[in-house]
């Protein structure tokens, strides 16, 4: 292939190319779930997606004869590097055709860009925060993706290995067949923590509560609960506000149990949502002219048969005390009432034994292994 020209995204045309590259790569792929163009464009709009002061972000597009063939985002999060005592530049949102010249050019530009900030290690795919998509899919390519995770074609991991990357960590996802009733183990534990610990579940539509106040507490809880987890990058207050503005209007409060103690402090929360996979595939990434209708129908009237368990967090001083049982005890009857048949978690670290073991009574299936790669630069 002729020389690959990798450019910083600086103009509207390059933004459009960045957003449209996946549509070209995944054309005809039944497993791929597109992001909405509007959401993808937030990368370039700091009013809707505020960049933390401690972070540098640079999107790139790879061209050959002015034809866009790949993309990547370079990320240097100084606050995260300080926390983990490292000098890491991350790459994220990477997409490329099956040509090693293209993938090499994308990786090399991020390496050079990262070295200008004094970085000595390249890691990815990762995001700015733990609420971004992360981890390259390395198996189960035949399974349909989700709106909250990366889907990539099977040649992507081969390129990473050819470019000198090695495994840093793996995540797995859990898929369960929703039972007709709450398993006895969860029901007993839930009753105990309610009666002996004074914990209870509220919802964002519970009469008398300040919806925004509790939603902000939930996001701060996730910052605290995820702090020890690999690659932790906390949300700033500006980012919390942006996430709430983006997602509060579309969540179903029935499917977001919030656990509070007797002092009305949030000690646990689970954010779940009916899958929008099929609806997003029908939109092809565009809200207009008909995309909005497919999403509205999936959100309000005709649920898909799967629910996505996006985020689950428990305050550190309450972990291991049965709070998760309250989530299951609350959600399983609701899932049955709404007609959901399956539930799928987000990525969970393969070595997080406590997190993975909680699913055992539900006979989990472990699917969609994904990987964070690392190399020295």
C-alpha positions in Angstrom: 0.0 0.0 0.0 1.3 3.6 -0.7 2.4 5.7 2.2 -0.2 6.1 5.0 -0.8 9.7 6.0 -2.0 10.1 9.6 -3.5 13.5 10.5 -4.6 15.2 13.6 -8.4 15.8 13.5 -8.6 19.6 13.1 -11.6 20.3 10.8 -15.2 19.3 10.3 -14.4 17.0 7.3 -11.8 15.1 9.4 -14.3 14.8 12.2 -16.8 13.3 9.8 -14.2 10.9 8.5 -13.4 9.9 12.1 -17.1 9.2 12.8 -17.8 7.4 9.6 -14.8 5.0 9.4 -16.5 2.3 11.5 -19.5 2.3 9.2 -17.1 1.4 6.3 -15.2 -1.2 8.3 -18.3 -3.0 9.7 -20.5 -2.7 6.7 -22.6 -5.9 6.5 -21.4 -7.1 10.0 -24.5 -8.3 11.9 -22.7 -8.2 15.3 -21.6 -4.6 15.3 -23.6 -2.0 17.2 -23.0 1.6 16.1 -22.7 4.6 18.3 -25.0 7.4 17.5 -23.2 10.0 15.4 -24.4 12.7 17.9 -22.7 10.9 20.7 -19.5 10.2 18.8 -19.3 13.9 17.9 -19.2 14.7 21.6 -15.5 13.9 21.5 -15.0 17.2 19.6 -17.5 19.3 21.7 -16.1 20.2 25.1 -19.3 22.0 26.1 -21.2 18.7 26.1 -18.2 16.5 27.0 -15.9 18.5 29.2 -12.2 17.5 29.1 -10.7 17.4 32.5 -7.9 19.9 33.1 -5.5 17.0 33.8 -6.1 15.3 30.5 -4.9 15.7 26.9 -6.9 14.0 24.1 -6.0 13.9 20.4 -8.0 12.1 17.7 -6.2 11.0 14.5 -7.3 9.6 11.1 -5.2 7.5 8.8 -5.5 8.2 5.0 -4.2 6.7 1.9 -4.7 8.9 -1.2 -7.2 10.9 0.9 -9.3 7.8 1.6 -9.8 7.3 5.4 -8.8 3.8 6.4 -8.4 4.0 10.2 -8.6 6.1 13.3 -7.4 6.3 16.9 -7.5 8.6 19.9 -4.5 9.3 22.0 -5.1 10.0 25.7 -2.7 11.2 28.4 -4.5 11.4 31.8 -1.9 13.0 34.1 -4.1 12.5 37.2 -4.5 8.8 36.6 -0.8 8.4 35.9 0.0 10.1 39.2 -2.3 7.8 41.0 -0.8 4.7 39.6 2.8 6.0 39.5 3.2 5.4 35.8 3.8 7.3 32.5 1.2 5.9 30.2 -0.3 7.2 27.1 -3.6 5.4 26.2 -5.1 4.6 22.8 -8.8 4.3 22.4 -11.5 4.2 19.7 -9.1 2.4 17.4 -10.5 1.1 14.1 -8.5 0.0 11.0 -8.9 -2.1 7.9 -7.0 -5.4 7.8 -3.7 -3.9 6.7 -0.8 -3.8 9.0 0.6 -0.6 7.5 -2.5 1.2 8.6 -2.6 -0.2 12.2 1.1 0.4 12.5 0.8 4.0 11.4 -1.9 4.7 13.9 0.0 3.1 16.8 3.2 4.9 15.9 1.5 8.3 15.8 0.1 7.8 19.3 3.6 6.6 20.5 5.2 9.8 19.1 2.5 12.0 20.5 2.7 10.4 23.9 6.5 10.8 24.1 6.1 14.6 23.7 4.4 14.4 27.2 7.2 12.2 28.6 5.2 9.0 28.4 7.1 5.7 28.2 4.3 3.1 27.9 1.4 2.6 25.5 -1.8 1.0 26.8 -5.2 0.3 25.3 -7.8 0.3 24.1 -8.9 2.4 27.1 -10.9 5.6 27.6 -10.5 8.8 29.5 -12.5 7.3 32.4 -13.8 4.0 33.6 -17.2 4.8 32.1 -15.8 4.8 28.5 -15.6 1.7 26.4 -12.4 -0.3 27.0 -10.9 -3.7 26.1 -10.4 -5.2 22.7 -12.6 -8.2 22.0 -10.4 -11.3 21.5 -13.0 -14.1 21.2 -16.8 -14.7 20.7 -16.8 -12.6 17.6 -20.0 -14.3 16.5 -21.9 -12.8 19.4 -23.7 -9.5 18.9 -22.1 -6.6 20.7 -23.8 -4.1 23.1 -24.2 -0.4 23.2 -21.7 -0.1 26.1 -18.8 -2.3 24.9 -16.3 -2.5 22.1 -17.0 -4.8 19.2 -14.1 -5.4 16.8 -13.4 -7.9 14.0 -11.2 -11.0 14.6 -8.1 -9.6 12.9 -7.7 -6.7 15.4 -5.9 -8.8 18.1 -3.6 -10.3 15.5 -2.5 -6.8 14.6 -1.8 -5.9 18.2 0.4 -9.0 18.6 2.2 -8.3 15.4 2.9 -4.7 16.6 4.6 -6.0 19.8 1.8 -5.6 22.3 1.3 -8.1 25.2 -1.6 -8.8 27.5 -2.0 -6.5 30.5 -5.4 -7.5 31.8 -8.5 -9.3 30.5 -12.2 -8.7 31.2 -15.1 -11.1 30.8 -18.8 -10.5 30.5 -21.5 -12.5 32.2 -24.7 -13.6 30.6 -27.5 -15.1 32.6 -31.0 -16.5 31.9 -33.2 -14.4 34.2 -34.9 -16.8 36.7 -38.6 -16.8 37.4 -38.0 -15.7 41.0 -35.2 -14.5 43.2 -32.8 -17.3 44.2 -33.2 -18.2 47.9 -29.7 -17.2 48.8 -30.2 -13.7 47.5 -33.7 -13.4 49.1 -32.4 -14.5 52.6 -29.4 -12.1 52.4 -31.6 -9.2 51.2 -34.0 -9.7 54.1 -31.1 -9.8 56.6 -29.5 -6.5 55.4 -32.9 -4.8 55.4 -33.7 -5.9 59.0 -30.3 -5.9 60.6 -28.5 -3.2 58.8 -31.3 -0.8 58.1 -30.6 -0.7 54.3 -33.4 -0.1 51.8 -33.8 0.4 48.1 -35.1 3.6 46.6 -35.7 4.7 43.0 -35.2 8.0 41.3 -38.9 8.3 41.0 -39.6 7.6 44.7 -41.9 10.3 45.9 -40.2 13.0 48.0 -36.6 12.5 46.8 -34.5 15.0 44.9 -33.8 13.1 41.7 -30.7 15.0 40.7 -29.2 15.0 44.2 -29.4 11.2 44.5 -28.2 10.7 40.9 -25.1 12.8 41.7 -24.5 10.7 44.8 -24.6 7.6 42.7 -22.0 8.9 40.3 -19.7 9.9 43.2 -20.3 6.4 44.7 -19.0 4.8 41.5 -15.9 7.1 41.7 -15.3 5.8 45.2 -16.2 2.1 44.6 -14.0 1.8 41.4 -11.0 3.6 42.8 -8.9 0.4 43.5 -9.8 -1.2 40.1 -7.3 -1.4 37.3 -6.9 1.8 35.3 -9.1 3.8 37.5 -9.7 7.4 36.2 -12.3 9.3 38.3 -15.0 11.5 36.8 -14.7 15.2 37.5 -17.7 17.2 38.8 -18.1 18.6 35.3 -18.0 15.2 33.7 -20.6 13.9 36.3 -22.9 16.7 35.3 -22.4 15.9 31.6 -23.2 12.2 32.1 -26.3 13.0 34.0 -27.5 15.4 31.4 -26.9 12.7 28.8 -28.4 9.6 30.5 -30.9 10.7 33.1 -33.6 11.3 30.4 -33.4 7.8 29.0 -33.1 5.5 32.1 -36.1 3.7 33.5 -36.0 4.5 37.2 -37.6 1.1 38.0 -34.4 -0.5 36.7 -31.9 1.5 38.8 -32.0 0.4 42.4 -30.2 2.7 44.8 -29.4 1.4 48.3 -29.4 3.9 51.2 -28.6 3.5 54.8 -30.5 5.0 57.8 -28.6 8.3 57.4 -29.9 8.5 53.8 -26.4 8.0 52.4 -26.1 6.1 49.1 -24.1 3.0 49.8 -24.8 1.0 46.6 -26.4 1.4 43.2 -27.0 -0.6 40.0 -27.6 1.0 36.7 -29.4 -1.3 34.2 -31.2 -0.6 31.0 -33.1 -2.6 28.4 -30.8 -3.4 25.5 -30.9 -0.9 22.6 -28.7 -3.1 20.4 -31.3 -3.8 17.7 -32.6 -0.3 17.8 -29.1 1.2 17.4 -28.4 -1.2 14.5 -31.6 0.1 12.8 -30.5 3.7 13.2 -27.1 3.2 11.5 -25.9 5.8 13.9 -28.3 8.5 12.8 -31.2 9.9 14.8 -32.8 11.5 11.7 -35.1 10.9 9.9 -36.2 7.6 11.6 -33.5 6.6 14.1 -35.2 8.4 17.0 -38.3 6.3 16.5 -36.5 3.0 16.8 -34.9 4.2 20.0 -38.1 5.6 21.5 -39.9 2.4 20.7 -37.2 0.2 22.4 -37.1 2.5 25.4 -40.8 3.0 26.0 -42.9 0.3 24.4 -41.3 -2.8 22.8 -38.4 -4.0 24.9 -35.8 -6.3 23.4 -35.4 -9.5 25.4 -32.1 -8.6 27.0 -31.2 -6.1 29.8 -27.7 -4.6 30.1 -26.3 -4.3 33.6 -24.1 -1.3 32.9 -22.7 -0.3 36.3 -22.9 -1.9 39.8 -21.1 -0.3 42.7 -21.0 -0.6 46.5 -19.3 1.8 48.9 -16.1 0.3 50.1 -17.1 0.1 53.8 -20.3 -1.8 52.8 -18.6 -4.3 50.3 -19.0 -8.0 51.2 -22.0 -7.2 53.5 -24.8 -8.4 51.2 -25.7 -5.1 49.4 -25.6 -6.9 46.0 -28.4 -9.2 47.2 -30.7 -6.2 47.5 -30.0 -5.4 43.8 -31.0 -9.0 42.7 -34.0 -9.1 45.0 -35.3 -5.9 43.6 -34.5 -6.4 39.9 -35.4 -10.0 39.1 -39.1 -9.5 39.7 -39.0 -6.3 37.7 -37.2 -7.9 34.8 -39.8 -10.7 34.8 -42.6 -8.1 34.9 -41.2 -6.3 31.9 -40.6 -9.5 29.9 -36.8 -9.6 29.8 -35.3 -13.1 29.3 -31.6 -12.4 29.5 -29.2 -10.1 31.3 -25.6 -9.3 30.4 -23.1 -7.5 32.5 -20.5 -5.0 31.4 -16.8 -6.2 31.3 -15.5 -7.5 34.6 -11.9 -8.2 35.4 -11.1 -11.9 35.2 -9.2 -11.9 38.5 -11.9 -10.0 40.5 -13.0 -13.2 42.3 -15.4 -11.5 44.7 -17.2 -9.7 41.8 -17.5 -12.8 39.7 -18.5 -15.2 42.5 -21.6 -13.2 43.3 -23.2 -14.5 40.1 -22.9 -18.2 40.9 -26.5 -18.8 42.0 -27.6 -17.5 38.6 -25.6 -20.2 36.7 -23.6 -17.6 34.7 -22.1 -18.0 31.2 -18.8 -16.2 30.8 -18.6 -14.6 27.3 -16.8 -12.0 25.2 -13.3 -11.9 26.7 -11.6 -8.6 25.9 -8.1 -7.4 26.5 -6.1 -4.3 27.4 -2.7 -4.5 25.6 0.5 -2.8 26.7 3.9 -2.1 25.3 6.9 0.0 26.1 7.7 2.9 23.8 
